Amino acid sequence: MSVEATTERVLRLLALLQHRPSWTATELAAELGVTDRSVRRDVERLRAVGYPVHATAGVGGGYQLGAGTRLPPLLLDDDEAIATAVSLRMASGGTVAGAGEAALRALAKLDQVMPPRLRAEVRAVHGATETLHGPGIEIDPELLVTLARACRDAVRVRFRYAARDGGERERTVEPVRMVATGRRWYLMAWDTGRADWRTFRLDRMREVVATTWRFRAREHPDPVAYVQRSVTEAPYRYLARVRVHARADQVRELVPPQVGRVEEDRDGWCVLVVGGEELDWLAVHVARLGFEAEVLEPPELREAVARLARRLAAMAGTG
């Protein structure tokens, strides 16, 4: 087998070890399509470059990726190195507390080991790019790690959650996935106390603890779609459905996913679902899209649109 093929297999082994806490040699061999002996050799290769792979003998034993004392060398091709550097630049202004400084430190280290030709390309991208960051809520990175591990290991999480009325209640959930909207982070999870799926804002979670209680994964909605529906519909007094004479992708360019949901329709139309506390705000929001539109619901929004039309006509001197 070629050196390239062996390297690719070792990287696949590393990815498997990172995917879940423990694997038997037989399981790894089946995933990689090799023998148990090849798995042992590949494990030794990982150890040789600094990855602490622990082995447990006996029934129920296997391999586990441990926490290392130093960062092993990265194996990146040209495209991956450039993508990593650009991503670190973007992360320097993100919503994870302390991540900006950490991203800049990592970027400096990556810059040191890049060949000159790649360093020049990355700096060209940086020199031609500015990032506009809106107001966001910073999240403790330890909270992200705790929830990510709980999702990966399928263990229940217990925390106190601040409701909109200001009160705090203890919740126990089975976490599935975290979703970032650009301004906020959300957790989609099965709420054991309410026996239903729920969305939780990470900035409202307190005293988060990953328990040792494992759960069996259950079928769940698509996390991205579920969180989008929750943040665009549930929190608001009014929920509007407006048929817009434009392609769905055109409207999505104007309406961020955390603001509204766009559904496909027929004959060059789509349906915008958007929530709001004020009908006048909803009327203005739809009107400023610049497309022909038809209010489907609620009826009160039609009245708000008519009032807005009369005020605009009066301002233009045509009313």
C-alpha positions as CSV (number, residue, x, y, z in Angstrom):
1,M,0.0,0.0,0.0
2,S,1.3,3.5,-0.9
3,V,2.4,6.0,1.8
4,E,-0.5,8.3,0.7
5,A,-3.1,5.5,1.2
6,T,-1.6,4.7,4.6
7,T,-1.7,8.3,5.7
8,E,-5.3,8.6,4.5
9,R,-6.3,5.5,6.5
10,V,-4.5,6.8,9.7
11,L,-6.4,10.1,9.4
12,R,-9.7,8.2,9.0
13,L,-8.7,6.3,12.2
14,L,-8.1,9.5,14.0
15,A,-11.5,10.8,12.9
16,L,-13.2,7.7,14.2
17,L,-11.5,8.0,17.5
18,Q,-12.6,11.6,17.8
19,H,-16.2,10.7,16.8
20,R,-17.0,8.6,19.9
21,P,-15.4,7.7,23.3
22,S,-14.3,4.1,22.7
23,W,-13.9,1.6,19.9
24,T,-12.9,-2.1,19.9
25,A,-10.2,-3.2,17.4
26,T,-12.8,-5.3,15.6
27,E,-15.1,-2.3,15.1
28,L,-12.2,-0.1,13.8
29,A,-11.0,-2.8,11.5
30,A,-14.5,-3.2,10.0
31,E,-14.9,0.6,9.6
32,L,-11.5,0.9,7.9
33,G,-11.6,-2.4,5.9
34,V,-8.4,-3.7,7.3
35,T,-7.2,-6.4,9.8
36,D,-6.9,-6.0,13.6
37,R,-3.1,-6.1,13.1
38,S,-3.3,-3.1,10.7
39,V,-5.4,-1.2,13.3
40,R,-2.7,-1.8,16.0
41,R,0.0,-0.5,13.6
42,D,-2.0,2.6,12.7
43,V,-2.6,3.3,16.4
44,E,1.2,3.2,16.9
45,R,1.6,5.6,14.1
46,L,-0.8,8.0,15.8
47,R,1.1,7.7,19.1
48,A,4.4,8.4,17.3
49,V,3.2,11.8,16.1
50,G,1.8,12.8,19.5
51,Y,-1.8,11.5,19.7
52,P,-2.4,9.8,23.1
53,V,-4.3,6.7,22.2
54,H,-5.1,4.5,25.2
55,A,-5.8,0.8,25.0
56,T,-7.8,-1.3,27.4
57,A,-7.5,-5.1,27.4
58,G,-10.2,-7.7,28.1
59,V,-13.9,-7.9,27.4
60,G,-15.3,-4.5,26.7
61,G,-11.8,-3.1,26.1
62,G,-10.7,-1.1,23.2
63,Y,-9.1,2.1,22.0
64,Q,-9.8,5.6,23.3
65,L,-8.3,9.0,22.4
66,G,-7.0,10.6,25.5
67,A,-6.2,14.2,26.3
68,G,-2.6,15.1,25.2
69,T,0.0,17.3,26.8
70,R,0.9,19.0,23.5
71,L,-0.8,19.7,20.2
72,P,0.2,17.1,17.6
73,P,1.3,18.4,14.2
74,L,-1.4,19.2,11.7
75,L,-1.5,17.5,8.3
76,L,-3.1,20.0,5.9
77,D,-3.1,20.3,2.2
78,D,-2.9,23.7,0.5
79,D,-6.6,24.3,0.3
80,E,-7.2,23.1,3.9
81,A,-4.4,25.4,5.2
82,I,-5.9,28.4,3.4
83,A,-9.4,27.6,4.6
84,T,-8.2,27.2,8.2
85,A,-6.4,30.5,8.2
86,V,-9.3,32.4,6.7
87,S,-11.7,30.7,9.2
88,L,-9.5,31.7,12.1
89,R,-9.5,35.3,10.8
90,M,-13.3,35.2,10.8
91,A,-13.4,33.6,14.3
92,S,-11.4,36.5,15.7
93,G,-14.6,38.6,15.9
94,G,-17.0,35.8,16.8
95,T,-19.5,35.3,19.6
96,V,-17.5,32.8,21.7
97,A,-16.0,34.6,24.7
98,G,-12.2,34.6,24.5
99,A,-12.2,33.0,21.1
100,G,-11.1,36.1,19.3
101,E,-7.8,36.2,21.1
102,A,-7.3,32.4,20.8
103,A,-8.0,32.5,17.1
104,L,-5.4,35.2,16.6
105,R,-2.8,33.2,18.5
106,A,-3.6,30.1,16.5
107,L,-3.4,32.1,13.3
108,A,0.0,33.4,14.3
109,K,1.2,29.8,14.9
110,L,-0.2,28.6,11.6
111,D,1.4,31.5,9.8
112,Q,4.8,30.4,11.1
113,V,4.7,26.9,9.6
114,M,3.1,27.8,6.3
115,P,5.3,27.8,3.2
116,P,5.9,31.3,1.8
117,R,3.6,30.8,-1.2
118,L,0.6,29.9,1.0
119,R,1.4,32.7,3.5
120,A,1.3,35.2,0.6
121,E,-2.1,33.9,-0.6
122,V,-3.6,34.0,2.9
123,R,-2.3,37.6,3.5
124,A,-3.8,38.6,0.2
125,V,-7.2,37.4,1.3
126,H,-6.8,39.1,4.7
127,G,-5.7,42.4,3.1
128,A,-8.7,42.4,0.8
129,T,-11.3,41.5,3.4
130,E,-13.1,43.4,6.2
131,T,-15.7,41.8,8.5
132,L,-18.8,43.6,9.7
133,H,-19.8,42.1,13.0
134,G,-23.3,42.9,14.4
135,P,-24.1,42.9,18.1
136,G,-23.9,39.4,19.5
137,I,-24.0,37.6,22.9
138,E,-20.7,36.0,23.9
139,I,-20.8,32.4,25.1
140,D,-18.4,30.7,27.5
141,P,-16.3,28.3,25.5
142,E,-16.4,25.8,28.3
143,L,-20.2,25.7,28.0
144,L,-19.8,24.9,24.3
145,V,-17.4,22.1,25.1
146,T,-19.7,20.6,27.8
147,L,-22.7,20.6,25.5
148,A,-20.7,19.3,22.5
149,R,-19.4,16.3,24.5
150,A,-22.9,15.6,25.9
151,C,-24.3,15.6,22.3
152,R,-21.5,13.3,21.2
153,D,-21.6,10.9,24.2
154,A,-25.5,10.9,24.4
155,V,-25.6,11.9,28.1
156,R,-28.3,14.0,29.8
157,V,-27.6,17.6,30.8
158,R,-29.0,19.4,33.8
159,F,-29.1,23.2,34.1
160,R,-31.1,26.2,35.3
161,Y,-32.9,28.1,32.6
162,A,-34.0,31.7,32.7
163,A,-37.5,32.1,31.2
164,R,-38.7,35.3,29.5
165,D,-40.6,36.3,32.7
166,G,-37.3,36.4,34.6
167,G,-37.8,33.2,36.6
168,E,-35.4,30.3,36.6
169,R,-36.3,26.7,36.4
170,E,-34.3,23.5,36.5
171,R,-34.4,21.5,33.3
172,T,-33.0,18.0,32.4
173,V,-32.6,17.4,28.7
174,E,-31.2,14.9,26.2
175,P,-29.1,17.1,23.9
176,V,-29.0,16.6,20.1
177,R,-27.3,19.5,18.4
178,M,-26.2,23.1,18.9
179,V,-27.2,25.7,16.2
180,A,-25.6,29.1,15.8
181,T,-27.7,31.8,14.1
182,G,-24.8,34.3,13.8
183,R,-26.0,36.4,16.8
184,R,-27.0,33.7,19.2
185,W,-26.4,30.0,20.1
186,Y,-29.2,27.5,20.6
187,L,-29.4,23.9,21.9
188,M,-32.0,21.5,20.5
189,A,-32.9,18.8,23.0
190,W,-35.5,16.5,24.3
191,D,-36.9,18.0,27.5
192,T,-37.5,15.0,29.9
193,G,-39.8,17.0,32.1
194,R,-42.1,18.1,29.3
195,A,-41.7,15.0,27.1
196,D,-41.2,17.1,24.0
197,W,-38.5,18.8,21.9
198,R,-37.4,22.2,23.0
199,T,-35.0,24.9,22.0
200,F,-32.8,26.6,24.6
201,R,-30.7,29.8,24.3
202,L,-27.2,29.1,25.6
203,D,-26.9,32.6,27.1
204,R,-29.9,31.8,29.4
205,M,-28.4,28.6,30.7
206,R,-26.9,28.5,34.2
207,E,-25.1,25.8,36.3
208,V,-24.8,23.5,33.3
209,V,-23.8,19.9,34.3
210,A,-23.4,16.9,32.1
211,T,-24.6,13.9,34.0
212,T,-23.5,10.3,33.7
213,W,-27.0,9.2,32.7
214,R,-26.8,7.9,29.1
215,F,-29.8,8.0,26.8
216,R,-30.8,6.1,23.7
217,A,-30.9,8.5,20.7
218,R,-34.5,9.0,19.4
219,E,-35.7,10.1,16.1
220,H,-35.7,13.9,16.0
221,P,-36.6,16.8,13.6
222,D,-33.9,18.4,11.6
223,P,-32.1,20.6,14.2
224,V,-31.5,23.6,11.9
225,A,-35.1,23.7,10.6
226,Y,-36.4,23.2,14.2
227,V,-34.4,25.9,15.7
228,Q,-35.2,28.3,12.9
229,R,-38.9,27.7,13.3
230,S,-38.6,28.2,17.1
231,V,-36.7,31.5,16.9
232,T,-38.8,33.0,14.1
233,E,-42.2,32.0,15.3
234,A,-42.5,31.0,19.0
235,P,-41.3,34.2,20.8
236,Y,-43.7,36.6,19.0
237,R,-47.2,38.0,19.5
238,Y,-48.0,37.8,15.8
239,L,-47.0,35.3,13.2
240,A,-47.4,36.4,9.6
241,R,-47.6,34.3,6.5
242,V,-47.1,36.4,3.3
243,R,-47.1,35.1,-0.3
244,V,-44.3,36.9,-2.1
245,H,-43.9,37.1,-5.9
246,A,-40.2,36.1,-6.0
247,R,-38.1,33.0,-5.9
248,A,-37.3,31.7,-2.5
249,D,-33.6,32.2,-2.9
250,Q,-34.2,35.9,-3.7
251,V,-36.2,36.4,-0.5
252,R,-33.7,34.5,1.6
253,E,-31.0,36.9,0.5
254,L,-33.0,39.7,2.1
255,V,-34.4,37.9,5.2
256,P,-31.8,36.3,7.6
257,P,-32.8,32.8,8.8
258,Q,-33.1,34.0,12.4
259,V,-35.7,36.6,11.3
260,G,-38.0,34.7,8.9
261,R,-38.5,31.3,7.2
262,V,-39.0,31.1,3.4
263,E,-41.0,28.2,1.9
264,E,-41.2,27.2,-1.7
265,D,-44.5,27.9,-3.5
266,R,-45.7,27.6,-7.1
267,D,-45.6,29.8,-10.3
268,G,-42.6,31.9,-9.2
269,W,-44.0,32.7,-5.7
270,C,-42.8,31.8,-2.2
271,V,-44.2,32.1,1.3
272,L,-42.5,34.2,4.0
273,V,-43.2,33.2,7.6
274,V,-42.1,35.9,10.0
275,G,-43.0,36.8,13.6
276,G,-43.2,40.2,15.3
277,E,-44.5,42.1,18.3
278,E,-46.0,44.9,16.2
279,L,-48.2,44.7,13.1
280,D,-46.9,48.0,11.8
281,W,-43.3,46.7,11.9
282,L,-44.4,43.5,10.0
283,A,-46.1,45.6,7.4
284,V,-43.0,47.8,6.8
285,H,-40.7,44.7,6.9
286,V,-42.7,43.0,4.1
287,A,-43.1,46.2,2.1
288,R,-39.4,47.0,2.0
289,L,-38.6,43.7,0.4
290,G,-39.7,45.4,-2.9
291,F,-41.7,42.5,-4.3
292,E,-45.4,42.1,-5.0
293,A,-47.0,40.4,-2.0
294,E,-50.2,39.0,-0.6
295,V,-51.0,38.7,3.1
296,L,-52.3,35.2,3.9
297,E,-52.6,35.7,7.7
298,P,-53.3,37.2,10.1
299,P,-56.2,39.4,9.0
300,E,-55.0,42.2,11.3
301,L,-51.9,42.5,9.2
302,R,-54.0,43.3,6.1
303,E,-55.5,46.2,8.1
304,A,-52.0,47.3,9.1
305,V,-50.8,47.2,5.5
306,A,-53.9,49.3,4.5
307,R,-53.1,51.9,7.2
308,L,-49.5,52.1,6.0
309,A,-50.5,52.5,2.4
310,R,-52.8,55.4,3.4
311,R,-50.0,57.1,5.4
312,L,-47.5,56.7,2.5
313,A,-50.0,58.1,0.0
314,A,-50.7,61.1,2.2
315,M,-47.0,61.7,2.5
316,A,-46.6,61.6,-1.3
317,G,-49.5,64.0,-1.7
318,T,-51.6,61.5,-3.6
319,G,-54.0,60.4,-0.9
